[in-house]
Amino acid sequence: FVAPHVVGFFGPKGGLVVGMSLATSYAALFGSATLEEPGSDEQWAVYLLACFCTGTGAGVMWTAQGVFFSNTCAAMSDGDMPSILTSDGESAVREAVTAALGGRFAAVYLFMDVGFKLVASLMQGSVLGWHFGDPMISVSGMFFLFACLSGGAGILVAVFVRAPPPAPASMLKASCAPPAFRLWQRPELWCLGLVNFTFGFCAAFMNGYVNGSLTCRNSMLGVGSIGTLMALTSLTAAGCSLLFGVVAQNIGKGPE
C-alpha cells in the first residue's frame, strides 16, 4: 500500500530512484551488520533495519518498474518511442511489444544478477568446488562495494534516464486502495499471487536452508561458492526469460 503512493507522488522514474536508494541502504546496513558481534542484539537490530529497507525498496521499485514498463510499451506500440519491433514512428501490436520487451528486460536483469553473484564468489576465492586463493576482500567490504555500485546506478538513473510519457490508463491510478481491492476479484491476480508465494518460499528455502545448512557445511563447496551456485539459478531463469519472451510473442501471454 505504500509503494503506489510513493510512485504516484514521485512518478515512475522518481520511484525507481527511491527504491534504488533503499536497496543501497540495505547493502550498506548488511555490511555493517557483519561487523557486529555474531548473534548480538546490535547485529539483529541492524539486520532488521536492513530487511525493512530492502522490503520497502523492493515494493517501491517493482511498482515503479511496472508503471515505467507499461508506459514504455504504450509509447512504443503507439509509435511515440522507437520500438524494438518496428522502425521509428510506426505502431506495433501492444501485446507483441510487451512480450518482447518483457523477455529482454528479464534477461538483462537476470544476467546482471548472474554477473554480480559470480563476482562475489570470485572475490571470496572460490568457484563451486574450486578454491584458488584467499578472499580478496572481506564480506563486509564486499557489501560496501556493492552499495557504492548501487548508489552510483541510482545517480545515473536520476541524471540520464528519461521517463516515458504516461499512458492514458496509467497504473498510477491504482494509488488508491479501493481500486486495488477490486482487482482481487480477478482470478488471474490470484494465479500471479501464488507465483509470488512460490518465489518467496524458494528464496527462503535456498538462502535459509540450502545455503545456510548444506552449502556452508560442505567441505568441497563452502561459503565462497554460494554466489556461484545462486548464479546458476539466475542463469537458468535468464535463459528461460528469453525463450518465454519469444513464445509469448507467437502464441500470446494468456487468455483474453
Residue pairs with C-beta under 8 A, 6 or more apart in sequence:
1 177
1 180
2 56
2 59
2 60
3 15
3 59
3 60
3 62
3 63
3 64
4 63
4 172
4 174
4 175
4 176
4 180
5 175
6 15
6 18
6 60
6 63
7 14
7 15
7 60
7 63
7 64
7 67
7 172
7 175
8 172
8 175
10 17
10 18
11 163
11 172
12 64
12 65
12 67
12 68
12 71
12 163
12 172
13 64
13 68
13 157
13 158
13 161
13 163
14 64
15 60
15 61
15 63
15 64
15 67
16 61
16 64
16 65
16 68
16 157
16 161
17 154
17 157
17 158
18 57
18 60
18 61
18 64
19 57
19 58
19 59
19 60
19 61
19 62
19 64
20 57
20 61
20 150
20 151
20 153
20 154
20 157
21 57
21 151
21 154
22 53
22 54
22 56
22 57
22 60
22 61
23 53
23 54
23 57
23 58
23 61
23 150
24 147
24 150
24 151
24 154
25 50
25 53
25 57
25 147
26 50
26 51
26 53
26 54
26 57
27 143
27 144
27 146
27 147
27 150
28 143
28 144
28 147
29 46
29 47
29 49
29 50
29 53
30 46
30 47
30 50
30 143
31 139
31 140
31 141
31 142
31 143
31 144
31 147
32 46
32 140
33 43
33 46
33 47
33 50
34 138
34 139
34 140
34 143
35 140
36 42
36 43
36 46
37 43
63 171
66 171
67 170
67 171
67 172
68 163
68 164
69 98
69 101
69 102
69 105
70 167
70 170
70 171
71 163
71 164
71 165
71 166
71 167
71 170
72 81
72 101
72 164
73 94
73 97
73 98
73 101
74 94
74 164
74 167
74 168
75 81
75 164
75 165
75 167
76 82
76 83
76 84
76 85
76 92
76 97
76 101
77 83
77 91
77 92
77 93
77 94
77 97
78 91
79 86
79 88
79 89
79 90
79 91
79 92
80 165
81 164
82 88
83 90
83 92
83 97
84 97
84 100
84 101
84 104
85 92
85 96
85 97
85 100
86 92
95 252
95 253
96 249
98 253
99 245
99 248
99 249
99 253
100 245
100 249
102 245
102 248
103 241
103 242
103 243
103 244
103 245
103 246
103 248
103 249
104 242
104 245
106 237
106 238
106 241
106 245
107 238
107 239
107 241
107 242
107 245
110 234
110 235
110 237
110 238
110 241
111 234
111 235
111 238
113 231
113 234
113 238
114 231
114 234
114 235
114 238
115 231
116 146
117 227
117 228
117 230
117 231
117 234
118 127
118 227
118 228
118 231
119 227
120 142
120 226
120 227
121 127
121 224
121 225
121 226
121 227
121 228
121 231
122 136
122 227
123 135
123 136
123 137
123 142
124 135
124 136
124 139
124 142
124 223
124 224
124 227
125 131
125 132
125 133
125 134
125 135
125 136
125 224
126 132
126 221
126 222
126 224
126 225
126 228
127 225
127 228
128 221
128 225
128 228
128 229
129 220
129 221
129 225
131 222
131 224
135 224
137 145
166 172
173 179
174 180
174 183
183 189
184 190
188 254
206 230
206 233
211 226
211 229
211 230
215 221
215 222
215 223
215 225
215 226
215 229
216 222
216 223
216 226
221 229
